[in-house]
Amino acid sequence: MTRLRYVVGAETYDVDVAAGEGELTLTTTPDVWTSLIGGALDPVVAYMQGKLKVAGDMAALYELLPTIPLPDA
């Protein structure tokens, strides 16, 4: 199981994914977060554009591409 922790300003959101093993911390701004949750911005695109920073087990990240799960909105 992989634990994704999203850090958005002072808020954190956790998502457990049944793929791979490890932990990832994904950090973004509240504006980008709103676009991600609203579906206006794809998480993979945000990562590639540098709008979504990732730290932790990069092998787990690449296993989750191209669909990085978001918390339920």
ChimeraX commands (.cxc) that place a marker at each C-alpha (Angstrom):
marker #1 position 0.00,0.00,0.00 radius 0.5
marker #1 position 1.20,3.49,-0.82 radius 0.5
marker #1 position 0.26,6.47,1.34 radius 0.5
marker #1 position -0.09,9.77,-0.49 radius 0.5
marker #1 position -0.06,12.87,1.68 radius 0.5
marker #1 position -1.13,16.10,0.01 radius 0.5
marker #1 position 0.06,19.30,1.69 radius 0.5
marker #1 position -1.95,22.34,0.63 radius 0.5
marker #1 position -1.04,25.39,2.68 radius 0.5
marker #1 position -1.79,24.42,6.29 radius 0.5
marker #1 position -4.12,21.55,5.28 radius 0.5
marker #1 position -3.16,17.91,4.72 radius 0.5
marker #1 position -5.09,15.16,2.96 radius 0.5
marker #1 position -4.17,11.47,3.02 radius 0.5
marker #1 position -4.99,8.87,0.37 radius 0.5
marker #1 position -4.10,5.17,0.66 radius 0.5
marker #1 position -3.56,3.43,-2.67 radius 0.5
marker #1 position -3.48,-0.34,-3.14 radius 0.5
marker #1 position -0.59,-0.03,-5.63 radius 0.5
marker #1 position 3.04,-0.36,-4.61 radius 0.5
marker #1 position 4.63,0.26,-1.25 radius 0.5
marker #1 position 5.89,3.51,0.17 radius 0.5
marker #1 position 5.02,7.04,1.10 radius 0.5
marker #1 position 4.82,10.17,-0.99 radius 0.5
marker #1 position 4.26,13.76,0.03 radius 0.5
marker #1 position 2.76,15.97,-2.66 radius 0.5
marker #1 position 2.82,19.71,-2.05 radius 0.5
marker #1 position 0.94,22.40,-3.95 radius 0.5
marker #1 position -0.72,25.78,-3.55 radius 0.5
marker #1 position -4.39,26.24,-2.69 radius 0.5
marker #1 position -5.09,27.63,-6.20 radius 0.5
marker #1 position -3.58,24.60,-7.92 radius 0.5
marker #1 position -5.36,22.30,-5.45 radius 0.5
marker #1 position -8.70,23.85,-6.41 radius 0.5
marker #1 position -7.93,23.18,-10.09 radius 0.5
marker #1 position -6.91,19.58,-9.33 radius 0.5
marker #1 position -10.00,18.77,-7.27 radius 0.5
marker #1 position -12.27,20.55,-9.75 radius 0.5
marker #1 position -10.85,18.54,-12.65 radius 0.5
marker #1 position -9.51,21.58,-14.51 radius 0.5
marker #1 position -5.92,20.35,-14.04 radius 0.5
marker #1 position -4.64,16.80,-14.26 radius 0.5
marker #1 position -2.27,15.79,-11.42 radius 0.5
marker #1 position 0.27,14.39,-13.91 radius 0.5
marker #1 position 0.28,17.65,-15.85 radius 0.5
marker #1 position 0.63,19.63,-12.62 radius 0.5
marker #1 position 3.62,17.46,-11.64 radius 0.5
marker #1 position 5.26,17.86,-15.06 radius 0.5
marker #1 position 4.74,21.65,-14.92 radius 0.5
marker #1 position 6.26,21.86,-11.43 radius 0.5
marker #1 position 2.97,22.92,-9.83 radius 0.5
marker #1 position 2.80,19.72,-7.77 radius 0.5
marker #1 position 6.02,18.96,-5.85 radius 0.5
marker #1 position 6.73,15.37,-4.84 radius 0.5
marker #1 position 8.99,14.01,-2.09 radius 0.5
marker #1 position 9.45,10.44,-0.93 radius 0.5
marker #1 position 9.41,7.12,-2.77 radius 0.5
marker #1 position 9.71,8.13,-6.42 radius 0.5
marker #1 position 9.34,4.50,-7.55 radius 0.5
marker #1 position 5.85,4.56,-6.02 radius 0.5
marker #1 position 5.09,7.78,-7.90 radius 0.5
marker #1 position 6.10,6.32,-11.26 radius 0.5
marker #1 position 4.00,3.25,-10.54 radius 0.5
marker #1 position 0.96,5.49,-9.97 radius 0.5
marker #1 position 1.45,7.46,-13.18 radius 0.5
marker #1 position -0.54,8.25,-15.27 radius 0.5
marker #1 position -3.37,8.38,-12.70 radius 0.5
marker #1 position -2.36,9.99,-9.45 radius 0.5
marker #1 position -5.36,9.59,-7.14 radius 0.5
marker #1 position -6.81,12.61,-5.36 radius 0.5
marker #1 position -8.86,12.61,-2.16 radius 0.5
marker #1 position -12.60,12.55,-2.62 radius 0.5
marker #1 position -13.75,16.11,-3.10 radius 0.5
marker link #1:1,2 radius 0.2
marker link #1:2,3 radius 0.2
marker link #1:3,4 radius 0.2
marker link #1:4,5 radius 0.2
marker link #1:5,6 radius 0.2
marker link #1:6,7 radius 0.2
marker link #1:7,8 radius 0.2
marker link #1:8,9 radius 0.2
marker link #1:9,10 radius 0.2
marker link #1:10,11 radius 0.2
marker link #1:11,12 radius 0.2
marker link #1:12,13 radius 0.2
marker link #1:13,14 radius 0.2
marker link #1:14,15 radius 0.2
marker link #1:15,16 radius 0.2
marker link #1:16,17 radius 0.2
marker link #1:17,18 radius 0.2
marker link #1:18,19 radius 0.2
marker link #1:19,20 radius 0.2
marker link #1:20,21 radius 0.2
marker link #1:21,22 radius 0.2
marker link #1:22,23 radius 0.2
marker link #1:23,24 radius 0.2
marker link #1:24,25 radius 0.2
marker link #1:25,26 radius 0.2
marker link #1:26,27 radius 0.2
marker link #1:27,28 radius 0.2
marker link #1:28,29 radius 0.2
marker link #1:29,30 radius 0.2
marker link #1:30,31 radius 0.2
marker link #1:31,32 radius 0.2
marker link #1:32,33 radius 0.2
marker link #1:33,34 radius 0.2
marker link #1:34,35 radius 0.2
marker link #1:35,36 radius 0.2
marker link #1:36,37 radius 0.2
marker link #1:37,38 radius 0.2
marker link #1:38,39 radius 0.2
marker link #1:39,40 radius 0.2
marker link #1:40,41 radius 0.2
marker link #1:41,42 radius 0.2
marker link #1:42,43 radius 0.2
marker link #1:43,44 radius 0.2
marker link #1:44,45 radius 0.2
marker link #1:45,46 radius 0.2
marker link #1:46,47 radius 0.2
marker link #1:47,48 radius 0.2
marker link #1:48,49 radius 0.2
marker link #1:49,50 radius 0.2
marker link #1:50,51 radius 0.2
marker link #1:51,52 radius 0.2
marker link #1:52,53 radius 0.2
marker link #1:53,54 radius 0.2
marker link #1:54,55 radius 0.2
marker link #1:55,56 radius 0.2
marker link #1:56,57 radius 0.2
marker link #1:57,58 radius 0.2
marker link #1:58,59 radius 0.2
marker link #1:59,60 radius 0.2
marker link #1:60,61 radius 0.2
marker link #1:61,62 radius 0.2
marker link #1:62,63 radius 0.2
marker link #1:63,64 radius 0.2
marker link #1:64,65 radius 0.2
marker link #1:65,66 radius 0.2
marker link #1:66,67 radius 0.2
marker link #1:67,68 radius 0.2
marker link #1:68,69 radius 0.2
marker link #1:69,70 radius 0.2
marker link #1:70,71 radius 0.2
marker link #1:71,72 radius 0.2
marker link #1:72,73 radius 0.2
view
